[in-house]
Every structure is written in structure tokens, then in C-alpha cells.
Amino acid sequence: MLGIDWRLPAAYRHVKHIPAAGFAWEYLRRNDEYRQDFQTIESTGQPTGRDLEAFAHRWGLRFPVRSRRAA
């Protein structure tokens, strides 16, 4: 569990300055089901692409396309 006390306003001053995606991440990472799903997929060691796609779809995650390295 997170060590932040959600009742202390001082612990959340930074929230006023983060973009919507950052706020969504702060919300998501506190979701117990998300955390359980993440630990499950991480425990597999090397999840398949299908597993990762299902995980991302379930939680509405999007990842920007990375540029490819020049060979």
C-alpha cells in the first residue's frame, strides 16, 4: 500500500500542476484491482503480447509509439 496519507493536503500540492494523464495515473495506481492485475502479469516474467494487450485494454492504457533504433 502507498505510504501517502490522502488526508494531508500537503501531500497533494503537486496535483494542481500535473497534466490530466498524470492525474489519471495517480488515481489508477491507487486502485487495488489494478495493482493486483499488475502484480499478476509481472509475476509471469515474460507476459505474452496478448496478455499485455488485454491488460492495457482493461485499464485503458495507451503507450506512445517508440521510434525504432537505426540498425
PDB file with one MODEL, atoms N, CA, C and O in Angstrom:
MODEL        1
ATOM      1  N   MET A   1       0.842  -1.178   0.000  1.00  0.00           N
ATOM      2  CA  MET A   1       0.000   0.000   0.000  1.00  0.00           C
ATOM      3  C   MET A   1       0.886   1.239   0.000  1.00  0.00           C
ATOM      4  O   MET A   1       2.020   1.209   0.476  1.00  0.00           O
ATOM      5  N   LEU A   2       0.358   2.310  -0.533  1.00  0.00           N
ATOM      6  CA  LEU A   2       1.113   3.540  -0.602  1.00  0.00           C
ATOM      7  C   LEU A   2       1.280   4.137   0.783  1.00  0.00           C
ATOM      8  O   LEU A   2       0.408   4.002   1.640  1.00  0.00           O
ATOM      9  N   GLY A   3       2.410   4.798   0.993  1.00  0.00           N
ATOM     10  CA  GLY A   3       2.688   5.386   2.282  1.00  0.00           C
ATOM     11  C   GLY A   3       2.192   6.813   2.427  1.00  0.00           C
ATOM     12  O   GLY A   3       2.498   7.472   3.420  1.00  0.00           O
ATOM     13  N   ILE A   4       1.432   7.303   1.458  1.00  0.00           N
ATOM     14  CA  ILE A   4       0.941   8.678   1.498  1.00  0.00           C
ATOM     15  C   ILE A   4      -0.399   8.719   2.230  1.00  0.00           C
ATOM     16  O   ILE A   4      -1.297   7.921   1.959  1.00  0.00           O
ATOM     17  N   ASP A   5      -0.513   9.658   3.154  1.00  0.00           N
ATOM     18  CA  ASP A   5      -1.784   9.845   3.846  1.00  0.00           C
ATOM     19  C   ASP A   5      -2.642  10.781   3.004  1.00  0.00           C
ATOM     20  O   ASP A   5      -2.349  11.973   2.905  1.00  0.00           O
ATOM     21  N   TRP A   6      -3.703  10.245   2.395  1.00  0.00           N
ATOM     22  CA  TRP A   6      -4.532  11.012   1.463  1.00  0.00           C
ATOM     23  C   TRP A   6      -5.283  12.146   2.156  1.00  0.00           C
ATOM     24  O   TRP A   6      -5.866  13.003   1.492  1.00  0.00           O
ATOM     25  N   ARG A   7      -5.269  12.152   3.464  1.00  0.00           N
ATOM     26  CA  ARG A   7      -5.985  13.208   4.189  1.00  0.00           C
ATOM     27  C   ARG A   7      -5.132  14.450   4.424  1.00  0.00           C
ATOM     28  O   ARG A   7      -5.633  15.471   4.895  1.00  0.00           O
ATOM     29  N   LEU A   8      -3.840  14.362   4.095  1.00  0.00           N
ATOM     30  CA  LEU A   8      -2.954  15.504   4.305  1.00  0.00           C
ATOM     31  C   LEU A   8      -2.841  16.325   3.019  1.00  0.00           C
ATOM     32  O   LEU A   8      -2.245  15.862   2.046  1.00  0.00           O
ATOM     33  N   PRO A   9      -3.402  17.531   3.002  1.00  0.00           N
ATOM     34  CA  PRO A   9      -3.333  18.366   1.793  1.00  0.00           C
ATOM     35  C   PRO A   9      -1.909  18.613   1.312  1.00  0.00           C
ATOM     36  O   PRO A   9      -1.680  18.734   0.108  1.00  0.00           O
ATOM     37  N   ALA A  10      -0.961  18.688   2.217  1.00  0.00           N
ATOM     38  CA  ALA A  10       0.431  18.948   1.826  1.00  0.00           C
ATOM     39  C   ALA A  10       0.988  17.838   0.942  1.00  0.00           C
ATOM     40  O   ALA A  10       1.874  18.087   0.123  1.00  0.00           O
ATOM     41  N   ALA A  11       0.485  16.631   1.095  1.00  0.00           N
ATOM     42  CA  ALA A  11       0.978  15.501   0.299  1.00  0.00           C
ATOM     43  C   ALA A  11       0.490  15.579  -1.146  1.00  0.00           C
ATOM     44  O   ALA A  11       0.982  14.843  -2.002  1.00  0.00           O
ATOM     45  N   TYR A  12      -0.464  16.453  -1.426  1.00  0.00           N
ATOM     46  CA  TYR A  12      -1.061  16.519  -2.760  1.00  0.00           C
ATOM     47  C   TYR A  12      -0.946  17.886  -3.425  1.00  0.00           C
ATOM     48  O   TYR A  12      -1.677  18.168  -4.375  1.00  0.00           O
ATOM     49  N   ARG A  13      -0.071  18.712  -2.961  1.00  0.00           N
ATOM     50  CA  ARG A  13       0.095  20.025  -3.592  1.00  0.00           C
ATOM     51  C   ARG A  13       0.504  19.894  -5.052  1.00  0.00           C
ATOM     52  O   ARG A  13       0.110  20.703  -5.892  1.00  0.00           O
ATOM     53  N   HIS A  14       1.285  18.884  -5.343  1.00  0.00           N
ATOM     54  CA  HIS A  14       1.780  18.702  -6.715  1.00  0.00           C
ATOM     55  C   HIS A  14       0.652  18.398  -7.703  1.00  0.00           C
ATOM     56  O   HIS A  14       0.826  18.597  -8.905  1.00  0.00           O
ATOM     57  N   VAL A  15      -0.474  17.931  -7.234  1.00  0.00           N
ATOM     58  CA  VAL A  15      -1.573  17.534  -8.117  1.00  0.00           C
ATOM     59  C   VAL A  15      -2.111  18.719  -8.927  1.00  0.00           C
ATOM     60  O   VAL A  15      -2.602  18.540 -10.041  1.00  0.00           O
ATOM     61  N   LYS A  16      -2.018  19.910  -8.372  1.00  0.00           N
ATOM     62  CA  LYS A  16      -2.512  21.093  -9.088  1.00  0.00           C
ATOM     63  C   LYS A  16      -1.720  21.360 -10.361  1.00  0.00           C
ATOM     64  O   LYS A  16      -2.191  22.067 -11.251  1.00  0.00           O
ATOM     65  N   HIS A  17      -0.541  20.807 -10.448  1.00  0.00           N
ATOM     66  CA  HIS A  17       0.339  21.121 -11.569  1.00  0.00           C
ATOM     67  C   HIS A  17       0.605  19.953 -12.511  1.00  0.00           C
ATOM     68  O   HIS A  17       1.428  20.079 -13.417  1.00  0.00           O
ATOM     69  N   ILE A  18      -0.052  18.850 -12.328  1.00  0.00           N
ATOM     70  CA  ILE A  18       0.193  17.721 -13.229  1.00  0.00           C
ATOM     71  C   ILE A  18      -0.878  17.687 -14.325  1.00  0.00           C
ATOM     72  O   ILE A  18      -2.014  18.099 -14.094  1.00  0.00           O
ATOM     73  N   PRO A  19      -0.518  17.197 -15.514  1.00  0.00           N
ATOM     74  CA  PRO A  19      -1.490  17.114 -16.602  1.00  0.00           C
ATOM     75  C   PRO A  19      -2.530  16.026 -16.317  1.00  0.00           C
ATOM     76  O   PRO A  19      -2.388  15.248 -15.374  1.00  0.00           O
ATOM     77  N   ALA A  20      -3.569  15.985 -17.142  1.00  0.00           N
ATOM     78  CA  ALA A  20      -4.658  15.020 -16.936  1.00  0.00           C
ATOM     79  C   ALA A  20      -4.140  13.584 -16.909  1.00  0.00           C
ATOM     80  O   ALA A  20      -4.594  12.777 -16.099  1.00  0.00           O
ATOM     81  N   ALA A  21      -3.191  13.262 -17.792  1.00  0.00           N
ATOM     82  CA  ALA A  21      -2.663  11.897 -17.821  1.00  0.00           C
ATOM     83  C   ALA A  21      -1.950  11.563 -16.503  1.00  0.00           C
ATOM     84  O   ALA A  21      -2.044  10.440 -16.009  1.00  0.00           O
ATOM     85  N   GLY A  22      -1.260  12.518 -15.957  1.00  0.00           N
ATOM     86  CA  GLY A  22      -0.591  12.306 -14.677  1.00  0.00           C
ATOM     87  C   GLY A  22      -1.589  12.114 -13.550  1.00  0.00           C
ATOM     88  O   GLY A  22      -1.385  11.288 -12.660  1.00  0.00           O
ATOM     89  N   PHE A  23      -2.662  12.875 -13.593  1.00  0.00           N
ATOM     90  CA  PHE A  23      -3.703  12.730 -12.580  1.00  0.00           C
ATOM     91  C   PHE A  23      -4.350  11.357 -12.699  1.00  0.00           C
ATOM     92  O   PHE A  23      -4.611  10.701 -11.690  1.00  0.00           O
ATOM     93  N   ALA A  24      -4.610  10.919 -13.939  1.00  0.00           N
ATOM     94  CA  ALA A  24      -5.195   9.591 -14.167  1.00  0.00           C
ATOM     95  C   ALA A  24      -4.276   8.504 -13.613  1.00  0.00           C
ATOM     96  O   ALA A  24      -4.738   7.540 -13.002  1.00  0.00           O
ATOM     97  N   TRP A  25      -2.977   8.667 -13.832  1.00  0.00           N
ATOM     98  CA  TRP A  25      -2.030   7.685 -13.309  1.00  0.00           C
ATOM     99  C   TRP A  25      -2.056   7.644 -11.780  1.00  0.00           C
ATOM    100  O   TRP A  25      -2.029   6.565 -11.189  1.00  0.00           O
ATOM    101  N   GLU A  26      -2.108   8.810 -11.140  1.00  0.00           N
ATOM    102  CA  GLU A  26      -2.165   8.855  -9.678  1.00  0.00           C
ATOM    103  C   GLU A  26      -3.406   8.121  -9.171  1.00  0.00           C
ATOM    104  O   GLU A  26      -3.356   7.424  -8.157  1.00  0.00           O
ATOM    105  N   TYR A  27      -4.499   8.283  -9.877  1.00  0.00           N
ATOM    106  CA  TYR A  27      -5.742   7.610  -9.499  1.00  0.00           C
ATOM    107  C   TYR A  27      -5.623   6.107  -9.721  1.00  0.00           C
ATOM    108  O   TYR A  27      -5.978   5.316  -8.847  1.00  0.00           O
ATOM    109  N   LEU A  28      -5.129   5.719 -10.879  1.00  0.00           N
ATOM    110  CA  LEU A  28      -5.056   4.306 -11.246  1.00  0.00           C
ATOM    111  C   LEU A  28      -4.130   3.520 -10.335  1.00  0.00           C
ATOM    112  O   LEU A  28      -4.458   2.408  -9.921  1.00  0.00           O
ATOM    113  N   ARG A  29      -2.997   4.081 -10.027  1.00  0.00           N
ATOM    114  CA  ARG A  29      -2.029   3.315  -9.232  1.00  0.00           C
ATOM    115  C   ARG A  29      -2.492   3.088  -7.799  1.00  0.00           C
ATOM    116  O   ARG A  29      -1.874   2.325  -7.057  1.00  0.00           O
ATOM    117  N   ARG A  30      -3.557   3.737  -7.417  1.00  0.00           N
ATOM    118  CA  ARG A  30      -4.127   3.506  -6.092  1.00  0.00           C
ATOM    119  C   ARG A  30      -5.279   2.494  -6.126  1.00  0.00           C
ATOM    120  O   ARG A  30      -5.840   2.151  -5.085  1.00  0.00           O
ATOM    121  N   ASN A  31      -5.621   2.030  -7.308  1.00  0.00           N
ATOM    122  CA  ASN A  31      -6.714   1.067  -7.463  1.00  0.00           C
ATOM    123  C   ASN A  31      -6.203  -0.339  -7.128  1.00  0.00           C
ATOM    124  O   ASN A  31      -5.277  -0.841  -7.766  1.00  0.00           O
ATOM    125  N   ASP A  32      -6.811  -0.956  -6.133  1.00  0.00           N
ATOM    126  CA  ASP A  32      -6.357  -2.279  -5.691  1.00  0.00           C
ATOM    127  C   ASP A  32      -6.446  -3.330  -6.793  1.00  0.00           C
ATOM    128  O   ASP A  32      -5.556  -4.174  -6.908  1.00  0.00           O
ATOM    129  N   GLU A  33      -7.494  -3.297  -7.601  1.00  0.00           N
ATOM    130  CA  GLU A  33      -7.631  -4.285  -8.683  1.00  0.00           C
ATOM    131  C   GLU A  33      -6.537  -4.092  -9.726  1.00  0.00           C
ATOM    132  O   GLU A  33      -5.971  -5.063 -10.228  1.00  0.00           O
ATOM    133  N   TYR A  34      -6.244  -2.845 -10.048  1.00  0.00           N
ATOM    134  CA  TYR A  34      -5.163  -2.575 -10.998  1.00  0.00           C
ATOM    135  C   TYR A  34      -3.842  -3.107 -10.456  1.00  0.00           C
ATOM    136  O   TYR A  34      -3.080  -3.763 -11.167  1.00  0.00           O
ATOM    137  N   ARG A  35      -3.588  -2.813  -9.195  1.00  0.00           N
ATOM    138  CA  ARG A  35      -2.331  -3.260  -8.580  1.00  0.00           C
ATOM    139  C   ARG A  35      -2.237  -4.780  -8.573  1.00  0.00           C
ATOM    140  O   ARG A  35      -1.164  -5.341  -8.795  1.00  0.00           O
ATOM    141  N   GLN A  36      -3.358  -5.445  -8.319  1.00  0.00           N
ATOM    142  CA  GLN A  36      -3.357  -6.910  -8.333  1.00  0.00           C
ATOM    143  C   GLN A  36      -3.101  -7.436  -9.746  1.00  0.00           C
ATOM    144  O   GLN A  36      -2.313  -8.363  -9.932  1.00  0.00           O
ATOM    145  N   ASP A  37      -3.759  -6.852 -10.731  1.00  0.00           N
ATOM    146  CA  ASP A  37      -3.548  -7.266 -12.131  1.00  0.00           C
ATOM    147  C   ASP A  37      -2.092  -7.054 -12.540  1.00  0.00           C
ATOM    148  O   ASP A  37      -1.494  -7.904 -13.200  1.00  0.00           O
ATOM    149  N   PHE A  38      -1.535  -5.923 -12.145  1.00  0.00           N
ATOM    150  CA  PHE A  38      -0.147  -5.634 -12.487  1.00  0.00           C
ATOM    151  C   PHE A  38       0.788  -6.665 -11.870  1.00  0.00           C
ATOM    152  O   PHE A  38       1.699  -7.158 -12.535  1.00  0.00           O
ATOM    153  N   GLN A  39       0.565  -6.990 -10.606  1.00  0.00           N
ATOM    154  CA  GLN A  39       1.428  -7.970  -9.951  1.00  0.00           C
ATOM    155  C   GLN A  39       1.280  -9.342 -10.599  1.00  0.00           C
ATOM    156  O   GLN A  39       2.255 -10.083 -10.722  1.00  0.00           O
ATOM    157  N   THR A  40       0.070  -9.678 -11.011  1.00  0.00           N
ATOM    158  CA  THR A  40      -0.158 -10.968 -11.674  1.00  0.00           C
ATOM    159  C   THR A  40       0.613 -11.025 -12.985  1.00  0.00           C
ATOM    160  O   THR A  40       1.309 -12.005 -13.254  1.00  0.00           O
ATOM    161  N   ILE A  41       0.495  -9.998 -13.792  1.00  0.00           N
ATOM    162  CA  ILE A  41       1.162 -10.004 -15.096  1.00  0.00           C
ATOM    163  C   ILE A  41       2.678  -9.903 -14.927  1.00  0.00           C
ATOM    164  O   ILE A  41       3.428 -10.478 -15.716  1.00  0.00           O
ATOM    165  N   GLU A  42       3.122  -9.193 -13.928  1.00  0.00           N
ATOM    166  CA  GLU A  42       4.557  -9.085 -13.679  1.00  0.00           C
ATOM    167  C   GLU A  42       5.137 -10.409 -13.201  1.00  0.00           C
ATOM    168  O   GLU A  42       6.283 -10.733 -13.513  1.00  0.00           O
ATOM    169  N   SER A  43       4.360 -11.172 -12.451  1.00  0.00           N
ATOM    170  CA  SER A  43       4.857 -12.429 -11.892  1.00  0.00           C
ATOM    171  C   SER A  43       5.085 -13.497 -12.957  1.00  0.00           C
ATOM    172  O   SER A  43       5.767 -14.490 -12.704  1.00  0.00           O
ATOM    173  N   THR A  44       4.516 -13.298 -14.149  1.00  0.00           N
ATOM    174  CA  THR A  44       4.717 -14.274 -15.213  1.00  0.00           C
ATOM    175  C   THR A  44       6.128 -14.193 -15.793  1.00  0.00           C
ATOM    176  O   THR A  44       6.564 -15.103 -16.499  1.00  0.00           O
ATOM    177  N   GLY A  45       6.830 -13.121 -15.500  1.00  0.00           N
ATOM    178  CA  GLY A  45       8.198 -12.971 -16.006  1.00  0.00           C
ATOM    179  C   GLY A  45       8.227 -12.392 -17.400  1.00  0.00           C
ATOM    180  O   GLY A  45       8.773 -11.308 -17.610  1.00  0.00           O
ATOM    181  N   GLN A  46       7.649 -13.093 -18.357  1.00  0.00           N
ATOM    182  CA  GLN A  46       7.610 -12.595 -19.724  1.00  0.00           C
ATOM    183  C   GLN A  46       6.193 -12.755 -20.264  1.00  0.00           C
ATOM    184  O   GLN A  46       5.888 -13.740 -20.938  1.00  0.00           O
ATOM    185  N   PRO A  47       5.335 -11.795 -19.971  1.00  0.00           N
ATOM    186  CA  PRO A  47       3.958 -11.900 -20.455  1.00  0.00           C
ATOM    187  C   PRO A  47       3.913 -11.839 -21.983  1.00  0.00           C
ATOM    188  O   PRO A  47       4.744 -11.193 -22.621  1.00  0.00           O
ATOM    189  N   THR A  48       2.939 -12.516 -22.540  1.00  0.00           N
ATOM    190  CA  THR A  48       2.785 -12.502 -23.992  1.00  0.00           C
ATOM    191  C   THR A  48       2.226 -11.158 -24.440  1.00  0.00           C
ATOM    192  O   THR A  48       1.717 -10.379 -23.635  1.00  0.00           O
ATOM    193  N   GLY A  49       2.328 -10.911 -25.709  1.00  0.00           N
ATOM    194  CA  GLY A  49       1.754  -9.691 -26.263  1.00  0.00           C
ATOM    195  C   GLY A  49       0.260  -9.633 -26.040  1.00  0.00           C
ATOM    196  O   GLY A  49      -0.313  -8.571 -25.795  1.00  0.00           O
ATOM    197  N   ARG A  50      -0.357 -10.795 -26.128  1.00  0.00           N
ATOM    198  CA  ARG A  50      -1.812 -10.870 -25.908  1.00  0.00           C
ATOM    199  C   ARG A  50      -2.159 -10.487 -24.462  1.00  0.00           C
ATOM    200  O   ARG A  50      -3.125  -9.766 -24.215  1.00  0.00           O
ATOM    201  N   ASP A  51      -1.345 -10.988 -23.503  1.00  0.00           N
ATOM    202  CA  ASP A  51      -1.564 -10.652 -22.091  1.00  0.00           C
ATOM    203  C   ASP A  51      -1.441  -9.147 -21.869  1.00  0.00           C
ATOM    204  O   ASP A  51      -2.263  -8.532 -21.189  1.00  0.00           O
ATOM    205  N   LEU A  52      -0.397  -8.570 -22.460  1.00  0.00           N
ATOM    206  CA  LEU A  52      -0.176  -7.134 -22.291  1.00  0.00           C
ATOM    207  C   LEU A  52      -1.286  -6.318 -22.936  1.00  0.00           C
ATOM    208  O   LEU A  52      -1.722  -5.295 -22.410  1.00  0.00           O
ATOM    209  N   GLU A  53      -1.730  -6.803 -24.095  1.00  0.00           N
ATOM    210  CA  GLU A  53      -2.817  -6.090 -24.783  1.00  0.00           C
ATOM    211  C   GLU A  53      -4.102  -6.142 -23.965  1.00  0.00           C
ATOM    212  O   GLU A  53      -4.813  -5.143 -23.857  1.00  0.00           O
ATOM    213  N   ALA A  54      -4.398  -7.300 -23.393  1.00  0.00           N
ATOM    214  CA  ALA A  54      -5.601  -7.443 -22.567  1.00  0.00           C
ATOM    215  C   ALA A  54      -5.500  -6.558 -21.324  1.00  0.00           C
ATOM    216  O   ALA A  54      -6.478  -5.931 -20.918  1.00  0.00           O
ATOM    217  N   PHE A  55      -4.320  -6.514 -20.733  1.00  0.00           N
ATOM    218  CA  PHE A  55      -4.098  -5.670 -19.548  1.00  0.00           C
ATOM    219  C   PHE A  55      -4.297  -4.194 -19.901  1.00  0.00           C
ATOM    220  O   PHE A  55      -4.997  -3.463 -19.201  1.00  0.00           O
ATOM    221  N   ALA A  56      -3.677  -3.781 -20.983  1.00  0.00           N
ATOM    222  CA  ALA A  56      -3.784  -2.379 -21.401  1.00  0.00           C
ATOM    223  C   ALA A  56      -5.222  -2.015 -21.746  1.00  0.00           C
ATOM    224  O   ALA A  56      -5.695  -0.928 -21.413  1.00  0.00           O
ATOM    225  N   HIS A  57      -5.915  -2.939 -22.421  1.00  0.00           N
ATOM    226  CA  HIS A  57      -7.306  -2.682 -22.804  1.00  0.00           C
ATOM    227  C   HIS A  57      -8.197  -2.556 -21.570  1.00  0.00           C
ATOM    228  O   HIS A  57      -9.031  -1.655 -21.478  1.00  0.00           O
ATOM    229  N   ARG A  58      -8.003  -3.483 -20.620  1.00  0.00           N
ATOM    230  CA  ARG A  58      -8.840  -3.459 -19.419  1.00  0.00           C
ATOM    231  C   ARG A  58      -8.717  -2.145 -18.661  1.00  0.00           C
ATOM    232  O   ARG A  58      -9.703  -1.616 -18.147  1.00  0.00           O
ATOM    233  N   TRP A  59      -7.496  -1.627 -18.597  1.00  0.00           N
ATOM    234  CA  TRP A  59      -7.269  -0.429 -17.786  1.00  0.00           C
ATOM    235  C   TRP A  59      -7.194   0.848 -18.611  1.00  0.00           C
ATOM    236  O   TRP A  59      -6.916   1.920 -18.074  1.00  0.00           O
ATOM    237  N   GLY A  60      -7.436   0.742 -19.898  1.00  0.00           N
ATOM    238  CA  GLY A  60      -7.455   1.942 -20.732  1.00  0.00           C
ATOM    239  C   GLY A  60      -6.086   2.566 -20.912  1.00  0.00           C
ATOM    240  O   GLY A  60      -5.960   3.782 -21.054  1.00  0.00           O
ATOM    241  N   LEU A  61      -5.061   1.726 -20.904  1.00  0.00           N
ATOM    242  CA  LEU A  61      -3.702   2.240 -21.041  1.00  0.00           C
ATOM    243  C   LEU A  61      -3.345   2.401 -22.503  1.00  0.00           C
ATOM    244  O   LEU A  61      -3.701   1.573 -23.342  1.00  0.00           O
ATOM    245  N   ARG A  62      -2.648   3.461 -22.789  1.00  0.00           N
ATOM    246  CA  ARG A  62      -2.130   3.692 -24.140  1.00  0.00           C
ATOM    247  C   ARG A  62      -0.666   4.025 -24.029  1.00  0.00           C
ATOM    248  O   ARG A  62      -0.249   4.753 -23.127  1.00  0.00           O
ATOM    249  N   PHE A  63       0.104   3.499 -24.935  1.00  0.00           N
ATOM    250  CA  PHE A  63       1.530   3.754 -24.939  1.00  0.00           C
ATOM    251  C   PHE A  63       1.904   4.407 -26.260  1.00  0.00           C
ATOM    252  O   PHE A  63       1.504   3.939 -27.326  1.00  0.00           O
ATOM    253  N   PRO A  64       2.653   5.460 -26.191  1.00  0.00           N
ATOM    254  CA  PRO A  64       3.064   6.100 -27.447  1.00  0.00           C
ATOM    255  C   PRO A  64       3.982   5.173 -28.233  1.00  0.00           C
ATOM    256  O   PRO A  64       4.702   4.351 -27.666  1.00  0.00           O
ATOM    257  N   VAL A  65       3.937   5.325 -29.521  1.00  0.00           N
ATOM    258  CA  VAL A  65       4.790   4.515 -30.387  1.00  0.00           C
ATOM    259  C   VAL A  65       6.221   4.995 -30.224  1.00  0.00           C
ATOM    260  O   VAL A  65       6.511   6.185 -30.346  1.00  0.00           O
ATOM    261  N   ARG A  66       7.100   4.060 -29.949  1.00  0.00           N
ATOM    262  CA  ARG A  66       8.505   4.414 -29.795  1.00  0.00           C
ATOM    263  C   ARG A  66       9.177   4.427 -31.149  1.00  0.00           C
ATOM    264  O   ARG A  66       8.858   3.641 -32.041  1.00  0.00           O
ATOM    265  N   SER A  67      10.108   5.336 -31.272  1.00  0.00           N
ATOM    266  CA  SER A  67      10.868   5.348 -32.510  1.00  0.00           C
ATOM    267  C   SER A  67      11.804   4.143 -32.513  1.00  0.00           C
ATOM    268  O   SER A  67      12.277   3.700 -31.467  1.00  0.00           O
ATOM    269  N   ARG A  68      12.055   3.634 -33.693  1.00  0.00           N
ATOM    270  CA  ARG A  68      12.938   2.475 -33.816  1.00  0.00           C
ATOM    271  C   ARG A  68      14.376   2.939 -33.908  1.00  0.00           C
ATOM    272  O   ARG A  68      14.687   3.997 -34.455  1.00  0.00           O
ATOM    273  N   ARG A  69      15.236   2.111 -33.355  1.00  0.00           N
ATOM    274  CA  ARG A  69      16.659   2.415 -33.437  1.00  0.00           C
ATOM    275  C   ARG A  69      17.154   2.153 -34.849  1.00  0.00           C
ATOM    276  O   ARG A  69      16.711   1.228 -35.531  1.00  0.00           O
ATOM    277  N   ALA A  70      18.063   2.977 -35.253  1.00  0.00           N
ATOM    278  CA  ALA A  70      18.692   2.743 -36.555  1.00  0.00           C
ATOM    279  C   ALA A  70      19.613   1.536 -36.428  1.00  0.00           C
ATOM    280  O   ALA A  70      20.367   1.433 -35.460  1.00  0.00           O
ATOM    281  N   ALA A  71      19.559   0.627 -37.388  1.00  0.00           N
ATOM    282  CA  ALA A  71      20.374  -0.587 -37.316  1.00  0.00           C
ATOM    283  C   ALA A  71      21.820  -0.331 -37.575  1.00  0.00           C
ATOM    284  O   ALA A  71      22.626  -1.262 -37.548  1.00  0.00           O
TER     285      ALA A  71
ENDMDL
END
